[in-house]
Amino acid sequence: MEHGFAELKQHLLKIYKHNPFVCLLEMTIEDLAEGMVEFSMPVREDKHTNLFSMAHGGAIASLADTAMGVSCATLNKRMVTLDMNINFIKSAKPGETVRATGRVIHNGSKTMVAECEIRGEEGLLAKARGTFFVTGKFLE
């Protein structure tokens, strides 16, 4: 990589702070390292819940997809999601803040694979894995 990780990190923090969907769901990057990211997301009754007053699976899946995608981006790769699966284990309640940790487990030239664990106050909420298609670099 021609640019150092510090420059890439600042670039990613800036663009994800202003990403419309990330902002809509109130996701926040808490930690960023090469091949790894940690996000937090509050579970708000008026924004993130389903009819049963628990975190909507779509909000949790979006958090997982975002965390895995950003973990890939920390390796200076632009990518799109090809495939994703998620296992929902427990639910999160309004007022909780959930945390997602995304990690790259395969860093190929054309595809990448990442995993994500989402945790809440009651422990493990969901586990996901995704395959991503590399479309280019963030910084040349």
Helices and strands as residue ranges (DSSP letters): H 5-17, H 20-24, E 28-33, E 36-42, H 57-73, E 78-88, E 97-107, E 111-120, E 123-136
